[in-house]
């Protein structure tokens, strides 16, 4: 999922909903990796053969923490959405600009 490239173009409620969905997916992925690694360890598979799975788990966990921090910033008001930013970022002419 690459919602981040378009987040600023969406209403904040849609962003929050999408991020909460992503949190659930990432929590599930981390849980699944943990269960898979535990099963492999219990079967005697050496860690060397689980490094790719460890990496995948670490990446999912890092993204999970980042998404949670974005949601926290939205909830606290530290990360604010501004309708004023949209025209500037999208390269659309400002209706108030007399040069347009």
Residue, then its C-alpha position, 0 to 999 in steps of 0.5 A: x500500500x502506498x497511501x502516503x503519496x496521496x494522503x495530502x490530497x484526501x480528507x483527513x477522515x479518509x486518511x485516518x480510516x485508511x491508516x487504521x485499516x493499514x494498522x490492522x493489516x500490519x498487526x496481522x502480518x507481524x503476528x503471522x511472522x512471529x507465529x511462522x518463526x516460532x514454528x520454524x524454530x520449534x522444528x529446529x530450523x537454524x536462524x540463518x534460514x529465517x533471516x529473510x522472514x526476520x527482515x520482513x517482520x522487522x520492516x512490517x513492525x517499523x511501518x506499523x510504528x510509523x503508521x501509529x505515529x502518524x495517527x497519533x499526530x493526527x489525533x493530537x493535532x500535531x499533524x494538521x491537514x490544511x485545505x490551503x496546501x492542496x492547490x499549492x501542492x497539486x500545482x493548481x492555480x489559486x483562485x485568489x491569485x490575480x495573475x491567473 
